[in-house]
């Protein structure tokens, strides 16, 4: 394992350059041209054949180097979309560490003739766009035995849990009228949206624990003296249980339909891709924990009161053995300016090299133990 660490250290200038370049060029979901091109060029320079996705997935990448027909195929995942305030979720670090791990593990495979293959998957639009879900629907995750990534955090953990998450958009269509001269001629779309919020709020006391249901009225009319003929309401619906997530989604939709009927308006519903909860592979948790400890990290359990969100990596873990690990970056909350600063300074530099080492050591540990078992 010492040699695996040396490979990362030898390539540190290139790895840090990629991380800093992506940090300095933040791009929103499905617009990650700079990051995608930079990763593509770097991987090609190391002998990888890179294929990009099509259509909306044009910034997605699958990079491989002469896959072996026998052995275990490992995919190292990179994320690189930013938030409106920049890389406040540290995706520049995830991209660079995933790329570095794929290249280093590929070198180990060839140098020691290991029965394995190394793939890099560049996954766009994690911040709400569901890039991994769309990649799962194509062939970009085909033939992969294990997939892994490590997310920067305020603690180091191999266990994980997240919430199923989905955004519902309700568009209410009514009829405008003068709000003083003839309000009775109107059909109030905004009133229906507000009553939807009221009904969902009445349900809150009965929702199960670890449910999150938040509204945002994104359009409520154009003028105060006109009955609004159009209103738009978005709901973010989350739960730690897939079946219950579907249940509360149905409740929210029913509230919108009932409110529309009550106020004599119509409503159309748009559903985003649904993020699934994370279900990490116990095998990957075991080997990644060993790697973290070897690198001097203190691994703690994933407590239920630790901050929780949603990720499309959950859908990957539901489909194949995969892990969404966490490693300490800074004592800051993600999606904030202080966390963004940590992702771009010397703390991020230390993090990205260690994360790459941990993933290579995880994959190498599994393959070497498989070789031992095969020889017994």
C-alpha positions in Angstrom: 0.0 0.0 0.0 3.0 2.3 0.5 3.7 2.2 -3.3 0.1 3.2 -4.0 0.5 6.2 -1.9 3.8 7.0 -3.6 2.1 7.0 -7.0 -0.3 9.7 -5.8 2.5 11.8 -4.3 4.5 11.6 -7.5 1.5 13.0 -9.5 0.6 15.6 -6.8 1.3 18.7 -9.0 -1.0 17.4 -11.7 -3.7 16.4 -9.3 -3.6 19.7 -7.5 -3.6 21.7 -10.7 -6.8 19.9 -11.9 -8.5 20.6 -8.5 -7.5 24.3 -8.5 -8.5 24.8 -12.2 -12.0 23.3 -11.6 -12.3 25.4 -8.5 -11.5 28.6 -10.3 -14.0 27.8 -13.1 -17.2 26.9 -11.3 -20.0 25.6 -13.7 -23.6 24.8 -12.9 -25.3 21.5 -13.7 -25.0 20.2 -17.2 -22.8 23.2 -18.2 -19.5 21.7 -17.0 -17.7 22.1 -20.3 -14.4 23.4 -18.8 -14.2 20.7 -16.1 -15.2 17.9 -18.5 -12.7 18.9 -21.1 -9.9 19.3 -18.6 -10.5 15.8 -17.1 -10.8 14.3 -20.6 -7.5 15.7 -21.7 -5.7 14.7 -18.5 -7.0 11.1 -18.7 -6.2 10.8 -22.4 -2.6 11.9 -21.6 -2.4 8.8 -19.4 -3.6 6.4 -22.1 -7.3 6.3 -21.2 -9.9 6.2 -24.0 -12.6 8.7 -23.1 -16.2 8.6 -24.2 -18.5 11.5 -23.5 -22.3 11.2 -23.0 -24.8 12.4 -25.5 -27.4 15.2 -25.4 -27.9 16.5 -21.9 -25.1 14.2 -20.8 -22.6 15.8 -23.1 -20.4 16.7 -20.1 -20.5 13.1 -18.7 -17.4 11.0 -19.1 -16.5 7.3 -19.1 -12.7 6.8 -19.3 -11.1 3.3 -19.5 -7.8 1.8 -20.5 -8.0 -1.6 -22.2 -10.4 -3.2 -19.9 -9.6 -6.8 -19.0 -12.2 -9.5 -19.6 -11.4 -11.2 -16.4 -11.0 -9.7 -12.9 -12.8 -7.0 -11.0 -13.8 -3.7 -12.6 -13.6 -0.6 -10.3 -15.1 2.8 -11.1 -13.8 5.9 -9.5 -16.4 8.6 -9.6 -15.9 12.3 -10.0 -18.4 15.1 -9.6 -17.7 18.6 -10.9 -20.8 20.8 -11.0 -20.8 23.8 -8.7 -23.4 25.8 -6.8 -24.3 29.4 -7.6 -21.8 30.5 -5.0 -19.1 28.3 -6.4 -17.6 25.0 -5.3 -19.1 25.2 -1.8 -19.7 21.4 -1.9 -16.1 20.6 -2.8 -16.8 18.9 -6.1 -13.5 20.1 -7.5 -11.9 17.8 -4.9 -14.2 14.9 -5.8 -13.3 15.3 -9.5 -9.6 15.5 -9.0 -9.4 12.7 -6.5 -11.5 10.3 -8.5 -9.4 11.0 -11.6 -6.2 10.5 -9.7 -7.4 7.3 -8.2 -8.4 5.9 -11.6 -5.0 6.7 -13.1 -2.9 5.4 -10.2 -4.9 2.2 -9.9 -4.5 1.6 -13.6 -0.8 1.9 -13.2 -0.9 -0.7 -10.3 -2.9 -3.1 -12.5 -0.4 -3.0 -15.3 2.7 -2.9 -13.2 1.7 -5.9 -11.1 -0.6 -7.7 -13.6 -3.6 -7.5 -11.2 -6.8 -9.1 -12.2 -8.7 -5.8 -12.3 -9.7 -2.9 -14.5 -9.9 0.8 -13.7 -12.6 3.2 -14.9 -13.2 6.9 -14.3 -16.8 8.1 -14.4 -17.3 11.8 -14.7 -20.8 12.5 -13.4 -22.4 15.9 -14.0 -25.3 17.6 -12.3 -25.3 16.1 -8.8 -26.7 19.3 -7.4 -30.3 18.5 -8.3 -29.9 17.5 -11.9 -29.6 13.7 -11.3 -26.6 13.1 -13.7 -25.8 9.7 -12.2 -29.5 8.6 -12.6 -29.4 9.5 -16.3 -26.0 7.7 -16.7 -27.5 4.6 -15.1 -30.3 4.7 -17.7 -27.6 4.6 -20.4 -24.7 2.2 -20.7 -22.2 4.3 -18.8 -22.3 2.2 -15.6 -22.2 -1.1 -17.5 -19.7 -3.9 -16.5 -18.7 -2.2 -13.2 -18.3 -4.4 -10.1 -17.6 -1.7 -7.6 -18.0 2.1 -7.7 -16.7 4.5 -5.2 -16.3 8.2 -4.3 -15.3 10.2 -1.2 -17.1 13.4 -0.3 -15.4 16.2 1.7 -17.1 16.6 5.1 -16.5 17.8 8.7 -15.8 14.2 9.8 -14.4 10.9 8.3 -17.0 8.2 7.8 -17.6 5.1 5.7 -21.1 4.5 6.7 -23.7 6.8 5.1 -27.3 7.4 4.9 -29.2 10.0 2.9 -32.8 11.0 2.1 -34.7 10.1 -1.0 -35.4 13.4 -2.6 -37.6 14.8 -5.4 -38.8 18.2 -6.5 -42.5 18.6 -7.5 -43.5 21.6 -9.5 -47.2 22.6 -9.5 -48.5 25.1 -12.1 -51.9 26.5 -11.3 -54.0 28.0 -14.2 -57.0 30.2 -13.3 -58.7 33.2 -14.7 -57.8 36.8 -14.2 -60.2 39.6 -13.1 -60.1 43.0 -11.5 -59.6 42.4 -7.8 -61.9 45.4 -6.8 -64.4 45.9 -9.7 -65.2 42.2 -10.4 -63.2 39.7 -8.3 -66.0 37.2 -8.6 -65.2 36.7 -12.2 -61.8 35.4 -11.5 -60.4 32.0 -10.6 -57.5 32.6 -8.2 -54.4 30.5 -9.0 -52.4 32.0 -6.2 -55.1 31.1 -3.7 -54.9 27.5 -4.8 -51.2 27.5 -4.4 -51.4 29.0 -0.9 -54.1 26.6 0.2 -51.8 23.7 -1.0 -49.2 25.0 1.4 -51.7 25.3 4.2 -52.9 21.7 3.7 -49.4 20.3 3.5 -48.5 22.2 6.7 -51.5 20.6 8.4 -50.0 17.2 7.5 -46.6 18.0 9.0 -47.5 16.8 12.5 -48.3 13.4 11.1 -45.3 12.9 8.9 -42.8 10.2 10.0 -39.4 11.1 11.4 -36.7 12.0 8.8 -39.3 13.5 6.4 -38.6 16.9 4.9 -41.2 18.8 2.9 -40.5 22.4 2.0 -42.4 24.8 -0.3 -41.4 27.7 -2.5 -43.9 29.9 -4.4 -41.9 30.8 -7.4 -44.6 32.8 -9.2 -47.6 34.4 -7.5 -49.0 36.9 -10.0 -48.0 40.2 -11.7 -49.9 42.9 -9.9 -51.8 43.5 -6.7 -55.0 44.7 -8.4 -55.4 41.6 -10.6 -56.7 38.1 -9.6 -53.7 35.9 -10.5 -54.5 33.6 -13.4 -51.2 31.7 -12.9 -49.1 30.6 -9.9 -46.2 28.2 -9.6 -45.4 26.3 -6.5 -42.4 24.0 -6.0 -42.0 21.4 -3.2 -38.9 19.6 -2.1 -40.0 16.3 -0.7 -37.5 14.0 1.2 -37.6 10.8 3.3 -35.1 8.2 4.4 -37.4 5.4 3.2 -38.2 4.9 -0.5 -41.7 3.6 0.0 -42.7 6.3 2.4 -41.2 8.9 0.1 -43.7 7.8 -2.5 -46.5 8.0 0.0 -45.7 11.6 1.1 -45.2 12.6 -2.5 -48.7 11.4 -3.2 -50.0 13.3 -0.2 -48.5 16.6 -1.5 -49.9 16.0 -5.0 -53.3 15.2 -3.6 -53.3 18.5 -1.6 -52.5 20.4 -4.8 -55.3 18.7 -6.7 -57.8 19.3 -4.0 -56.8 23.0 -3.7 -57.1 23.4 -7.4 -60.6 21.9 -7.4 -61.7 24.0 -4.5 -60.7 27.3 -6.2 -62.0 26.3 -9.7 -58.5 26.3 -11.3 -56.5 23.5 -13.0 -53.1 22.3 -12.0 -50.3 20.5 -13.9 -47.6 18.6 -12.1 -43.9 18.2 -13.1 -41.8 15.7 -11.2 -38.0 15.8 -11.1 -35.8 12.7 -11.1 -36.1 11.0 -7.7 -32.9 10.6 -5.7 -32.7 7.3 -3.7 -31.2 6.9 -0.3 -27.6 5.7 0.0 -27.1 2.0 0.7 -23.3 1.5 0.9 -21.6 -1.8 0.1 -20.4 -3.4 3.4 -17.4 -4.7 1.6 -16.3 -1.3 0.4 -17.0 0.2 3.9 -14.7 -2.4 5.4 -11.8 -1.8 3.0 -12.2 2.0 2.9 -12.2 2.1 6.7 -8.9 0.3 6.8 -7.5 2.7 4.2 -8.6 5.7 6.2 -7.0 4.4 9.4 -3.8 3.6 7.6 -3.8 7.3 6.4 -4.2 8.5 9.9 -7.9 9.3 9.8 -10.3 8.8 12.7 -13.3 7.0 11.4 -16.6 7.7 13.2 -20.1 6.1 12.8 -22.6 8.0 10.7 -24.9 9.2 13.5 -28.5 9.9 12.7 -28.2 13.5 14.1 -25.4 14.2 11.7 -26.4 16.6 8.9 -28.1 14.8 6.0 -29.1 15.6 2.5 -29.7 13.8 -0.8 -27.4 12.6 -3.5 -27.8 10.8 -6.8 -25.0 8.5 -5.6 -27.8 6.9 -3.7 -29.3 5.6 -6.9 -25.9 4.1 -7.8 -25.6 2.3 -4.4 -29.1 0.9 -5.0 -28.1 -0.6 -8.4 -24.6 -2.0 -7.7 -22.0 -2.4 -4.9 -20.9 1.2 -4.3 -19.9 3.6 -1.6 -20.4 7.2 -0.9 -17.7 7.8 1.7 -16.8 11.0 3.6 -13.5 12.4 4.7 -12.7 15.3 6.9 -11.9 18.6 5.1 -12.9 21.3 7.6 -15.1 22.1 10.6 -17.6 23.9 8.3 -21.0 23.1 6.9 -21.2 22.2 3.2 -23.0 24.7 0.8 -21.5 27.6 2.6 -18.8 30.2 1.8 -16.4 28.9 4.5 -16.6 25.4 3.1 -16.0 26.8 -0.4 -12.8 28.5 0.9 -11.6 25.2 2.4 -12.1 23.4 -0.9 -9.9 25.9 -2.6 -7.0 26.4 -0.2 -4.3 24.2 1.4 -6.9 22.2 3.3 -8.3 21.1 0.0 -4.8 20.2 -1.3 -4.2 18.0 1.6 -7.7 16.4 1.3 -7.6 15.6 -2.4 -4.3 13.7 -2.2 -5.5 11.7 0.8 -8.9 10.9 -0.8 -7.2 9.6 -3.9 -4.9 7.4 -1.8 -7.8 6.0 0.2 -9.7 5.0 -2.9 -6.7 3.3 -4.6 -5.9 1.5 -1.3 -9.5 0.3 -1.1 -9.5 -1.1 -4.6 -6.1 -2.7 -4.2 -7.0 -4.2 -0.9 -10.0 -6.0 -2.4 -8.1 -7.3 -5.4 -5.1 -8.5 -3.4 -7.4 -10.4 -1.0 -9.2 -11.9 -3.9 -5.9 -13.1 -5.3 -5.0 -14.7 -2.0 -8.3 -16.5 -1.8 -8.0 -17.8 -5.3 -4.5 -19.2 -4.6 -5.6 -21.1 -1.5 
